[in-house]
Amino acid sequence: MLNLLLEPLGYEFMRNAIAIGVVVGILCPVVGTYLIVQRMALLGDVIAETVIPGMAIAYFFRLNLLAGAFISGICSTLLIAWIRANSRIKVDGAMAIICSSFFALGILLISVLRTNIDLEALLFGDILGVRVTDVQRTAIVAVIVLVLIKLFYKELLFYTFDRQGAQALGLPVNFIYFGLLAAVTLTIISSLQIVGVILVVSLLICPGITAYLLVKQLHQMMWLGSLIGVVSTVSGMYLSYYFDIPSGPAIVLVTFAFFLLAFLFSPSQGLLTRPEYTQHYAWFLKPFRSKYSKPK
């Protein structure tokens, strides 16, 4: 058993992959918790797909890819807010328009500018290609985002649950909003190399949603979501190693497995633990209860 755990660690690419997976597994659920509570989960998917044009342009002009992706992601969210404020279009419609348009523009720029960006790795991740410098850069981003969340936790908590009340008390709600968008964008950019554009929203949202079914308070969601995120990324990497399957999808499917368990068996919100469910299927459960129950 111990050999099964230690064997993959003998390879540098596995050590780097697990290290960056742990960092992102902590960061994504913490930031994603705010999106879940504010019912903005789809915003993560939008930002993930709208960073591609910025990366293509940055690569063509030999600029920093992360900077290009960050600018592109922020511009997309500002454009969504502008369309929503100046038309009758609802936020979901604005998201759909901007998401599809930026994604198409990104693919077009990659082709027209003839960049060497690996489209498959961008869409589905390439965690096995992570280098030590990638781990260090991601760790720095994670520390900055997590420290800022810790410092402004009370303000973010107030804004999350009562934006109008926060505004009435004089809190800079617009600044908090754009700060949250910046944190989400940085988190997504840091996660792209692990699971790619298509699957990043799962790592951002799924651990937090799972924690939401098990606990009630925001800080508990963050802690439990981070634990689920770390276990999912590490487990996904080991499954990828031993069964020779893609790492990104393996990580995402592990997170979904945790969600499915919580959805079915959560003590307070599980489908199979609800009183109406147990009463409805009492006829089915009765033989098992009588067979395995202890005599009084």
C-alpha positions as CSV (number, residue, x, y, z in Angstrom):
1,M,0.0,0.0,0.0
2,L,2.8,2.4,1.0
3,N,4.6,1.6,-2.3
4,L,1.5,2.5,-4.3
5,L,1.5,5.9,-2.7
6,L,5.3,6.5,-3.0
7,E,6.0,5.1,-6.5
8,P,4.5,8.1,-8.4
9,L,6.5,10.6,-6.3
10,G,9.7,9.2,-7.7
11,Y,9.0,11.2,-10.9
12,E,9.6,14.9,-10.9
13,F,6.6,15.6,-13.2
14,M,4.3,13.8,-10.7
15,R,5.7,15.8,-7.8
16,N,5.1,19.1,-9.6
17,A,1.7,18.0,-10.7
18,I,0.6,17.0,-7.3
19,A,2.1,20.2,-5.7
20,I,0.2,22.5,-8.1
21,G,-2.9,20.4,-7.7
22,V,-2.9,20.9,-4.0
23,V,-2.4,24.7,-4.3
24,V,-5.2,25.0,-6.8
25,G,-7.4,22.5,-4.9
26,I,-7.2,24.9,-1.9
27,L,-7.6,28.1,-3.9
28,C,-10.5,27.2,-6.3
29,P,-13.1,26.2,-3.7
30,V,-12.4,29.3,-1.5
31,V,-13.0,31.7,-4.4
32,G,-15.7,29.6,-5.9
33,T,-17.7,29.7,-2.6
34,Y,-18.5,33.4,-3.2
35,L,-19.8,32.6,-6.7
36,I,-22.0,29.8,-5.3
37,V,-23.5,31.9,-2.6
38,Q,-24.1,34.9,-5.0
39,R,-25.6,32.5,-7.6
40,M,-22.9,33.5,-10.1
41,A,-21.5,30.0,-10.7
42,L,-21.7,30.4,-14.5
43,L,-19.5,33.5,-14.3
44,G,-16.6,31.2,-13.7
45,D,-17.3,29.4,-17.0
46,V,-17.6,32.7,-18.8
47,I,-14.3,34.0,-17.6
48,A,-12.6,30.7,-18.3
49,E,-13.6,30.9,-22.0
50,T,-13.0,34.6,-22.4
51,V,-9.3,34.5,-21.5
52,I,-8.4,32.8,-24.7
53,P,-8.2,36.0,-27.0
54,G,-5.9,37.7,-24.5
55,M,-3.6,34.7,-24.4
56,A,-3.4,34.5,-28.2
57,I,-2.6,38.3,-28.5
58,A,-0.1,38.2,-25.7
59,Y,1.6,35.2,-27.3
60,F,1.8,36.9,-30.7
61,F,3.4,40.0,-29.3
62,R,5.6,38.0,-26.9
63,L,4.0,39.4,-23.8
64,N,3.2,37.6,-20.5
65,L,0.4,35.1,-21.2
66,L,-1.0,35.5,-17.7
67,A,-1.3,39.3,-18.1
68,G,-3.0,38.9,-21.4
69,A,-5.5,36.3,-20.0
70,F,-6.2,38.5,-17.0
71,I,-6.9,41.6,-19.1
72,S,-9.2,39.6,-21.4
73,G,-11.1,38.0,-18.6
74,I,-11.7,41.4,-16.8
75,C,-12.7,43.1,-20.1
76,S,-15.3,40.4,-20.7
77,T,-16.9,40.8,-17.2
78,L,-17.0,44.6,-17.7
79,L,-18.6,44.2,-21.1
80,I,-21.3,41.9,-19.6
81,A,-22.0,44.5,-16.9
82,W,-22.1,47.3,-19.6
83,I,-24.6,45.3,-21.8
84,R,-26.8,44.5,-18.8
85,A,-26.8,48.2,-17.6
86,N,-27.6,49.7,-21.0
87,S,-30.2,47.3,-22.4
88,R,-33.1,45.0,-21.5
89,I,-30.9,42.0,-21.8
90,K,-30.7,39.9,-18.7
91,V,-27.3,38.8,-17.2
92,D,-27.6,35.2,-18.4
93,G,-28.2,36.4,-22.0
94,A,-25.2,38.8,-21.8
95,M,-23.0,36.0,-20.4
96,A,-24.0,33.7,-23.3
97,I,-23.3,36.3,-25.9
98,I,-19.9,37.4,-24.5
99,C,-18.8,33.9,-23.7
100,S,-19.5,32.4,-27.1
101,S,-18.1,35.5,-28.9
102,F,-14.9,35.7,-27.0
103,F,-14.3,31.9,-27.3
104,A,-14.8,32.1,-31.0
105,L,-12.5,35.1,-31.3
106,G,-9.9,33.3,-29.3
107,I,-9.9,30.3,-31.5
108,L,-9.8,32.5,-34.6
109,L,-6.8,34.5,-33.3
110,I,-4.9,31.3,-32.5
111,S,-5.4,30.3,-36.1
112,V,-4.9,33.6,-37.9
113,L,-1.9,34.7,-35.8
114,R,-0.4,31.2,-36.2
115,T,0.6,31.0,-32.5
116,N,2.1,27.8,-31.1
117,I,-0.5,27.6,-28.3
118,D,-1.5,24.0,-27.8
119,L,-5.2,24.2,-28.2
120,E,-5.9,20.7,-26.8
121,A,-3.8,21.5,-23.7
122,L,-5.6,24.8,-23.3
123,L,-9.0,23.2,-23.5
124,F,-8.4,20.1,-21.4
125,G,-5.3,21.0,-19.3
126,D,-1.7,19.6,-19.3
127,I,-0.9,19.1,-15.6
128,L,1.9,16.7,-16.4
129,G,3.7,19.5,-18.2
130,V,3.9,21.6,-15.1
131,R,7.4,22.9,-14.2
132,V,8.7,24.1,-10.8
133,T,8.4,27.7,-12.0
134,D,4.7,27.1,-12.7
135,V,4.2,25.7,-9.2
136,Q,6.0,28.7,-7.6
137,R,3.9,31.2,-9.7
138,T,0.6,29.5,-8.8
139,A,1.6,29.4,-5.1
140,I,2.3,33.2,-5.2
141,V,-1.1,33.9,-6.8
142,A,-2.8,31.7,-4.2
143,V,-1.1,33.3,-1.2
144,I,-2.0,36.8,-2.5
145,V,-5.6,35.9,-3.1
146,L,-6.1,34.0,0.1
147,V,-4.4,36.7,2.2
148,L,-6.7,39.4,0.7
149,I,-9.7,37.3,1.3
150,K,-8.6,36.9,5.0
151,L,-8.0,40.6,5.4
152,F,-11.4,41.6,3.9
153,Y,-13.4,38.6,5.0
154,K,-16.0,40.7,6.9
155,E,-16.5,43.1,4.1
156,L,-16.8,40.3,1.6
157,L,-19.3,38.5,3.9
158,F,-21.5,41.5,4.3
159,Y,-21.4,42.3,0.5
160,T,-22.1,38.7,-0.4
161,F,-25.3,38.4,1.7
162,D,-26.6,42.0,1.7
163,R,-25.2,44.2,-1.1
164,Q,-27.7,47.0,-0.5
165,G,-27.0,47.0,3.2
166,A,-23.2,47.2,2.5
167,Q,-23.8,50.1,0.1
168,A,-25.9,51.9,2.7
169,L,-23.1,51.6,5.3
170,G,-20.7,53.2,2.9
171,L,-18.7,50.1,1.8
172,P,-17.2,50.5,-1.7
173,V,-19.4,47.8,-3.3
174,N,-18.1,48.5,-6.8
175,F,-14.5,48.1,-5.6
176,I,-15.4,44.9,-3.8
177,Y,-17.2,43.5,-6.9
178,F,-14.3,44.2,-9.2
179,G,-11.9,42.8,-6.6
180,L,-13.8,39.6,-6.5
181,L,-13.8,39.4,-10.3
182,A,-10.1,39.9,-10.2
183,A,-9.7,37.1,-7.7
184,V,-11.9,34.8,-9.8
185,T,-10.0,35.6,-12.9
186,L,-6.6,34.9,-11.3
187,T,-7.8,31.7,-9.8
188,I,-9.1,30.5,-13.2
189,I,-5.9,31.4,-15.0
190,S,-3.9,29.5,-12.3
191,S,-6.1,26.4,-12.9
192,L,-6.1,26.3,-16.7
193,Q,-2.9,24.3,-16.9
194,I,-4.4,21.6,-14.6
195,V,-7.9,21.0,-16.0
196,G,-8.1,23.4,-19.0
197,V,-10.8,25.9,-20.0
198,I,-13.6,23.4,-20.4
199,L,-13.2,21.7,-17.0
200,V,-12.0,24.5,-14.8
201,V,-15.5,25.6,-13.7
202,S,-16.0,22.1,-12.2
203,L,-12.9,22.5,-9.9
204,L,-14.0,26.0,-9.1
205,I,-17.6,25.2,-8.2
206,C,-18.0,21.4,-7.5
207,P,-16.1,21.2,-4.2
208,G,-17.9,24.3,-2.8
209,I,-21.3,22.9,-3.9
210,T,-20.4,19.6,-2.1
211,A,-19.5,21.5,1.0
212,Y,-22.7,23.6,0.7
213,L,-24.7,20.3,1.1
214,L,-22.8,19.4,4.3
215,V,-22.3,22.6,6.2
216,K,-24.1,25.9,6.7
217,Q,-21.6,28.7,7.3
218,L,-19.5,30.4,4.7
219,H,-16.1,29.8,6.4
220,Q,-17.0,26.1,6.9
221,M,-17.8,25.8,3.2
222,M,-14.3,27.2,2.4
223,W,-12.5,24.8,4.7
224,L,-14.4,21.7,3.7
225,G,-14.4,22.7,0.0
226,S,-10.6,23.1,0.1
227,L,-10.2,19.7,1.7
228,I,-12.4,18.1,-1.0
229,G,-10.5,20.0,-3.7
230,V,-7.1,18.8,-2.4
231,V,-8.3,15.2,-2.0
232,S,-9.9,15.3,-5.5
233,T,-6.8,16.6,-7.3
234,V,-4.4,14.2,-5.5
235,S,-6.8,11.2,-6.1
236,G,-7.3,12.2,-9.7
237,M,-3.5,12.3,-10.2
238,Y,-3.0,8.8,-8.8
239,L,-5.9,7.5,-10.8
240,S,-4.4,9.1,-13.9
241,Y,-1.0,7.5,-13.1
242,Y,-2.2,4.0,-12.4
243,F,-5.0,3.7,-15.0
244,D,-3.3,5.7,-17.8
245,I,-6.2,8.2,-18.2
246,P,-6.2,12.0,-18.8
247,S,-5.5,13.8,-15.5
248,G,-7.9,16.7,-15.9
249,P,-11.0,14.6,-16.5
250,A,-10.0,12.2,-13.7
251,I,-9.8,15.1,-11.2
252,V,-13.2,16.5,-12.3
253,L,-14.8,13.1,-12.1
254,V,-13.5,12.6,-8.6
255,T,-15.0,16.0,-7.5
256,F,-18.3,14.9,-9.1
257,A,-18.2,11.6,-7.2
258,F,-17.8,13.5,-3.9
259,F,-20.8,15.8,-4.9
260,L,-22.9,12.7,-5.7
261,L,-22.2,11.2,-2.3
262,A,-23.1,14.4,-0.6
263,F,-26.2,14.8,-2.8
264,L,-27.5,11.4,-1.8
265,F,-26.3,10.9,1.8
266,S,-25.9,14.4,3.3
267,P,-27.3,14.1,6.9
268,S,-29.3,17.4,6.5
269,Q,-29.9,17.7,2.7
270,G,-29.3,14.3,1.2
271,L,-31.9,12.8,-1.1
272,L,-31.8,9.4,0.5
273,T,-31.9,10.8,4.1
274,R,-35.0,12.9,3.7
275,P,-37.9,11.8,5.9
276,E,-40.4,11.8,3.0
277,Y,-38.1,9.5,1.0
278,T,-37.5,7.0,3.8
279,Q,-41.3,7.0,4.6
280,H,-42.2,6.5,0.9
281,Y,-39.8,3.5,0.5
282,A,-40.4,2.1,4.0
283,W,-41.9,-1.0,2.4
284,F,-38.7,-1.7,0.6
285,L,-36.4,-1.0,3.6
286,K,-38.5,-2.9,6.2
287,P,-37.2,-6.4,5.3
288,F,-33.6,-5.2,5.6
289,R,-34.2,-3.5,8.9
290,S,-35.9,-6.6,10.4
291,K,-33.1,-8.8,9.1
292,Y,-30.2,-6.9,10.3
293,S,-31.7,-5.2,13.4
294,K,-30.5,-6.5,16.8
295,P,-33.0,-8.3,19.0
296,K,-34.0,-6.3,22.0
